[in-house]
Amino acid sequence: MNVFTTLQQFVPQQQLSKVAGRLAASRHPYVKRAFIRGFAKAYGVSLGEYERQSFNAYESFNDFFTRELKENARTIDSSANGIVSPADGIISQLGQIEDHKLLQAKGRHYDVGQLLADSEDGSYFADGSFATVYLAPSNYHRVHMPFAGTLTKTRYVPGTLFSVNNTTAENVPDLFARNERLVCLFDTEYGKAAVVMVGAMIVAGIETVATGKISRTEDIQEADHDMSFEKGAELGRFYLGSTAIVVLPKAAKADWQDSMKANSVVKMGQLLGQAKAQQA
């Protein structure tokens, strides 16, 4: 590990995230103004494509950070069997799951069953496909559906809160399978599929439309659902950013576009590749 990732091991990750969460949720006018304007200046955030176009219109930093886009600000690709990006961000990695392993960074792999916190699910997705999208601080921070499907289960998995940028991904083994995360499992025309929302350093919370904001616990939390989503529909959001991982089964035969590779910049709804629907 390098100095940056080594130091993260000694930072009180959970406590730091709790403090950040309280400040980010504050509606005190001086607190929220300082955080919103300071953040916007540091990361060059413009409100041109967002519904509320004044910094004063947001009730807290959290409200600002999860700001909603204007209607039709993103085009959801309508290609038949197209898999779209679940978020604005950068492709960290994408490709095939080989011998139960996903590529984290050059020379580093991790186990799909460990990511999903379930060995049976891991076996199902063996030899499938994945796409990992990293959301930078300045990005739009809502996560949307990369395919149409019915949410059948959510699984909250407690864990560490390492940063998830490229430097950490290159240096921390099993990063995405160690960090706190929410696994969302769906029934789709391709079989079972998953979207995993991975927490990170100073991430103050994960929320979905099905679960509300997740309460942190030391144990895995599972819940059953029966909620249908169209491709491009909002699935959830991060209170301070992170990563979304799309996992598809072998039967989907996902064919990622040649233009999609590590470090490609993507927008929510942009076509990542094609999949193959199962025969009725």
ABEGO torsion letter per residue (X at the ends): XBAAAAAAAABBAAAAAAAAAAAAABABAAAAAAAAAAAAAAAGBBAAABABABAAABABAAAAAABBBBBGABBBBABBGBBBBABBEBBABBEBBBGGBBBABBGBBBBAAAAAGBAAAAAAABGBBBBBBBBBAABBABBBBABBBBBABBBBBBBBBBBABAAAAAABBGAAAABBBBBBBBBBAAEBBBBBBBBBBGBAEBBBAAAEBBBBBABBBBBBBBBBBBBGBBABBBBEBEBBBBBBBAAAGBBBBAABBBGBBBBBGBBAEBBBBBBX
